[in-house]
Amino acid sequence: MTLLTASPPGDDGVGQVYNRDVLCQAPFDWLDCCAVLPSLDVRATQPAIVRNSLLVTRKSEFAFYPHRGCGLPSLGVYLIRLYPWAVQQARSVLKFCHDHHSTELLAVLESPQTILMADWIGRNSNLNIHSLVWDHPEHIVASFGHSGWTRRRLLAAFQRCLKRSASIITVADSLRTCLQRENPDVNCTSIRSPVSTCLPVVQTQQCNGGIFVIGMAGSITAPEEFERLQSTLDACNWRVGGREIVLRLFGLRFVLSAKAKRNVQYCGFLPTTSDVIEALSKCDACFLPQPFDHSRRLVAEYSFPTKLSTYFAAGRPVIVHAPATASVPVFLRSKSHSPINDLLVTETEPQSLLSVLDPLVTDRKFYQSQLDAVLEFCNNEFSESNCRERLLAHFQTTRLAG
């Protein structure tokens, strides 16, 4: 199997972490990797499962491109730079596959260049292509600024990739349902990032000296909901049930502004996922928001935040603030028996957040039930064995269908 991706297995970003953690559970002994990167940085690769690597330059994907003192509009970018470059790089990937006797390609359709490369390879080779899709195609194309003619061309290329695919892997169940509906003859499976180990689920309330610490890590895809948590805590002077509340942040890109003092600890960037998990394990709970705004609907409903696995690995209860139709609430509610659903906040009123925070902060029995639920989820839905079994069943079903 050869992997075509702009996120080679590693620890730099959610895409790399997902590919590393999931593909290490895949039912093959080794993997070749064609990494599409902005610069040919050999440090980008790779865990032990990767046998051979090809580094491919990534460029000209955005709709507007600086050119000779002015700029190329999207049509010029596509015709003059993006498409010819993608075809050229696709040829090198195809040669790499032939040289290493690879008959199957797992293409991560995560950007315009990888989409066009996978489409060209599918139309010009006999490789069995499997597609890995993290986000809705409309969101992928729009995030690179494409509209009009170039948007239609990129979406058409995306659809051709799926039509030719031997199988499709997604993360969100809602995206799997959507793609399966459009491609009923293609085997489609949702695979979430597994949790290798769950840190001991112990009470941390005494360790933090009576302060209740809420942790957040990674990038913020729901800034309004992030601000809503802080403004809700502003209204109660950052105290719930007589206990002081602290918000502890880990990551590079937090935008903070306030008219009054807030109990926010910005701890900066941590280099590895293991570091993040260890730091979050010293918090009392984690906060995971998804956007309510209709303009962000595609992100909320069809993208599944892999940081949920990170939060669960830390052994902490997770407060999910998201619309009822978002991917995380839909997934958690499909496990209706779990106490984890008690921490879902699907309304935007501040009182909804406080009604979840209050028992978590003040009721030790309720808090312990959440710790136990996290451990159960890690041992079942997010375990490496579960991921391994789903991947094995996926590829076995695909081969039988083929």
N, C-alpha and C positions, 0 to 999 in steps of 0.2 A: 504494500500500500504506500502511495506517495501522497503527502499532505501539501496542498497549495494554500498558503495563508499569509496574511499581513501580520499575523500574531503568532510567530513560532513558539512552540512550547518553552516556557520560561517563567519568570517571576516579575516581569515588567508590564503591568497592566492586566485588566480583567480577562482580556482575550487570551493572552499568553498563559495565564494561570489556568483558565478553563481547558485549553488544549493540553496543557501538561497533565492536569489532574485526571481529565476524562480519558485521554488517549492512552495513558499508562494502564488503564483498565480494559483496553480494547483487546479483542481475541486474536492478536497477531504478535509475533515475537519481536518484530522490528518495524521501523517506519522510516521512510525517506522523507525529507522535508525540503520543499521549495519555499523559501522565505522571501516575501515581497516587502522590502524595507526601504526607507528613505535614503539610507546610506548602507554600503556593504560592510556592516559591522559584524565580524565573525563572533563577537561575544554574545550575539543574540541567540545562539544555539548552544546547547540543547540537552535534555535529559538522556539517560542511558538507552531509552527505547529508540532514539534517532540514530540511524546507521550512516546514511549519506546525506549531505546537505548541498543545496544550490541556493545562492543568494542572488536575488533579482531586485533591481532598482525600482523603487516606487516613486512615481512623479506624475504631475499634470492631471490630477484627479478633480480638482476644484473647478467650478464653472468659469471663474474669472482668473486669468493667468497673466502676470506682468510680462510684457513683451516689448522690447525696444522703446522703453520710456513711456509707453501707454499701457495697453492691455488687450488681450484677446477675449472677446465675448465667448459665451458657452459653445456656440456652434463652431467657432474657430478652434477653440481648445479641443473639442471632440475630434474634428476632422483632421487637424494639423498635428496635434500632439498626442492626445489620450489614446485614440483608437489605434493609430499606427504603432505607438509604443507598446500597447498591450499585445498586439499581434506579434511583434518582434520578440517580446519576452515569452509569450506563449509557445513560440517555436522552440526557444531554448529549454522550456520546461518539458515539452514533448520529447525533445532529444534526450534530456536527462532521464525521462521515464524509459525510453527505449534502451539507453546505455545500461541502465540498472535493471532491465528486464521486469519492470513494474507494469502490471496490467490493470491496476485499479488506482483511481485518483480520488482523494477526499478533498473537495474544494470548499473552502470557507468563503461564502458569498457575503463578504463584509464591506466591500468598497467597490467603486466603479472599475478599478483596474482588475481586481480578482474576478469580478463578474464577467468582464469582457474576455479575460484570459480563459476562464473556464468555458465560456460559450464557444470561443474559437477552437479550443481543444476538442470539445464535444462534436463540433461539425467537421473536424479534420483528422479524426483518429478513431480507433476502435477500442479505446480505453473504457472500462466500466467506471463511470463517474458517480460518486456519492456526494451529495450537497449537504453542507452544514450551514444552517441559517440561524443567526442570533436575533435579528431584528426584522421588522416588516420592511419589504423592499421600498415602499414609498418613503419610509423614514430614512433608509440608507441613502437613497438618491437625493432627497431634500437636504440632508445634513451636509452634502458636498455642494449645495447651491444650484443644482440642476433643475431646470424647468423647461416647459415647452418641448421642442423637438428632441433635445438631448435627453430629457427626462423620459420621453417615450421610447427612445432607442435603448436606454439603459434598462428600463423595465421590461422591454421585449427580450433583451438578452438574458435577463434574470429568469423570465418565464421559460425561455428555450432551455436554459440550464436545468430547470426542474423537470421539464418534459422529457429530457434525455437521461435524467438521473436514474440510476439503479435503485437508489434509496435516498431518503431525506432525514436528517437529524436536526431537531430544534431543541430549545431549552424550555420555552413556555408551552404549556398544553394548548393555550388558545391559538398560538401561532401554528402548532402542529395541526390543529383542527382546520384552520384556515387554509393551509397549504395542501392538506389531504383532500379537502373539498374541491380544490382547483386541480388536483392531480390524483384522482381516485385510484389509478392503477399503480401508483408508486408507494412502496412501503415507507411509512413516516413514523418516527419515534421521537419522543421528547426525553432528553437526557440532562439531568441537572448535575451541577458540579458536586462531586462527592466530598464527604468529610472523612479524612483519614483517621483522625482521633478527636474525640470530644474531651476537652479538659474537665477535670473533676468538678461536678456541679455542687459546689459548696456555698453556703451562705456567706456573702461578702459584706453584709451590712455592718457587722462589728469591725471588720478590717478597715472600713472607711470611716471609722470613728463617728458613726451616726449620720454622716453625709451620704446621700443617695446619689450615685454617679451614673449618668446616662452616657453611653459611648456611641460615637459615630465614626465611620472610617470610609475612605475612598472619596470619589467625586460626588457632587450633589446634582442629581438629575431632577430634583423637585425643590427648587429654592423657596417657593412660596410656602410649602409645607414645613420646610426647615425653619423659616421665619415664624410660622404659626406656633410651633412648639415654644420658641423663645418668647413670643409675645404673650402666650398663655401663661408661661411661668412668670413673666413680668407682672401680670395682673395679680398673682398671689405672692409677689415679692420673693420668688424662687424658694418657697417653702410649701411642702405638702404634708399634711398630717403632723405638723410640728417639726419635720425634718428638712434640713437644707438640701436643695437640689443643685447639682453641678453637671454641666454639659461638657464632656471631654471629647475633643476632636482630633482625629488622626488623618493626615492627608496633605495635599499640596494646594488645593483650590477651594478654600472657603472664603466667601465674601461676608465680612462681619461689619455691621453698623448698628448703633443704638444711641438713643438719647439719654438713657440712664444705665447705671451699672448692671452688668449681667454676670452671672457665675459661669463663665465660659473659659475652659482651659484649652488653648490651642497647642497641641503637642507636636505639630509638624509631621513631616514625612517619615515613614518607617520603611526600610528597604525590602523586607520580605514579608510574605503572607504569614509566616510563622511568628514574626515580630508583632504583626498586627493582632493576631489571635491571642498571643500572650498578654498584650496590653489591654485588649478588650476583656479578657478574663478577670482583670482587676477592677472592672466596672460592675455595677449592679444590674444593669440592663442595657440593651442596645435599641437604637431608634432607626427605623427604616421607612422613609417616606416614598411615595409614588405620586406623580402629579394628578391633581383634580382638573386642571384647566383643559378644556376641550381641544385646544390646539396641540396638546401633548398626549392626546388619546392613544396614538399609535405606540408611543413609548410605554405608557402605563399598561395597556392591554396586551401587547404582543412581545415586549421585552421582559425578560425575567432577570432581576438583579442577582448576580452570582454572590454578592456580598451576604446574602441570606445564609449561604453555606458557611461563610467566614464567621458570621455572628453565632450560628449554631455550634461551630467548632470551638468557640470560646466558652461554650456552656452557659450562655446568658439568656434570659428571657428577651424576646424581641417584640417591641411595640411597633406595629405596622400601621402607618397612617396613610391610607390610600382609598380611592373610590372602590365601591363594591365590585365593579367590573374589571379592576386591575388584575394583573397576572398573579400576584402574590395572594391577595384575598381569595381569588377563585381557587387557587391550588390548596390553600390551607382549609378552606371550607369544604373541599372535596374529602377532607379527612375530618368529618364532622364530629367524631368522637373525641378529638384532641382538645385539651384545655388551652392550647395555644390560641384557639379562636377567641378566647376571652380578652386577648390583647390586640384585637383588630379594631381600629378606629376608622370607620368609613364615612363619618360625617365631618363637616368643616367647623362646627361650633366648638369654641374653646372648652366648653363643659364636657364634650365627648372625650377629649384628651385627659382632662382631669379625672373623669369617672373611671378611666383605666389606670391612671397613675396612682390614685389614692389607695386602692387595695394592694397594689404591687409594693407600695412604699410602707404601708402600715400593717398589713396582715401577713405574718410570717408563714402561716399555713398556706395561704394563697400563693405566696412567693415560692414556697417549696414545691407546690404543685406545678408551677411553671418550669422550675429547674428539672423536675422529673419528666415533664413533657418534652423539653429540649433533648434530654438524653434519649428518650424513646424515638424521637424523630431522627436523631443522628444514627441510631442503631438500626433503623428501618429505612425510611424514605431517602436518607442522604448517605447511607453507608457505601463504602467501596464495593462491598459484595453485591449490593443492589444495583449499582452502576454497572458492574461487570456482567451481571446476569442480563440486564436490559440490553447492553451492547451485544452480547453473545446471541441473544434471541433476535435482535435486529438484523444482524448479518446472516444468521442462519435462515431466517425468513426470507431475506433478500435473495440468497442463493437458491433456495427452493423455488421461489417465484420466477427466478431467471431461468 
